[in-house]
Amino acid sequence: MVTNEHDNDTHETDKTWENEASADLSPMVRVSLKEYNDLRDQAKESGKYITDPSLISVIDKIEELTRALRKHIVRKY
């Protein structure tokens, strides 16, 4: 009997999707409507500013590295 390599690949691919139909698609986190509204209002107020300390730290590090790189730039006009 001759087997088709494509058929084996398709079968293997099908097996990888077999659990997709039964996957739990419910939300991971649930918040009350009041909490959602509070978070939404907070985001509107601080939407123009970065307030996350870890993000601020990353931005500061990028600024520090940029300053260090600028010392090595030689512009020829």
CORHUSUL-V832442 format. One record per backbone hydrogen bond with DSSP energy under -1.0 kcal/mol. CO is the residue of the C=O (numbers start at 0). NH is the residue of the N-H. E is the energy in kcal/mol with one decimal. If there is no record, write none. Layout:
{{CO | NH | E} {CO | NH | E}}
This chain:
{{3 | 7 | -1.5} {4 | 8 | -2.1} {5 | 9 | -2.4} {6 | 10 | -2.3} {7 | 11 | -2.5} {8 | 12 | -2.5} {9 | 13 | -2.8} {10 | 14 | -2.0} {11 | 15 | -1.2} {16 | 19 | -1.4} {19 | 22 | -1.1} {31 | 35 | -2.5} {32 | 36 | -2.5} {33 | 37 | -2.3} {34 | 38 | -2.6} {35 | 39 | -2.7} {36 | 40 | -2.6} {37 | 41 | -2.3} {38 | 42 | -2.3} {39 | 43 | -2.0} {40 | 44 | -2.0} {41 | 45 | -2.3} {45 | 48 | -1.3} {51 | 55 | -2.4} {52 | 56 | -2.1} {53 | 57 | -1.8} {54 | 58 | -2.3} {55 | 59 | -2.4} {56 | 60 | -2.0} {57 | 61 | -2.3} {58 | 62 | -2.4} {59 | 63 | -2.3} {60 | 64 | -2.6} {61 | 65 | -2.5} {62 | 66 | -2.3} {63 | 67 | -1.9} {64 | 68 | -2.2} {65 | 69 | -2.3} {68 | 71 | -1.7} {69 | 72 | -1.3}}
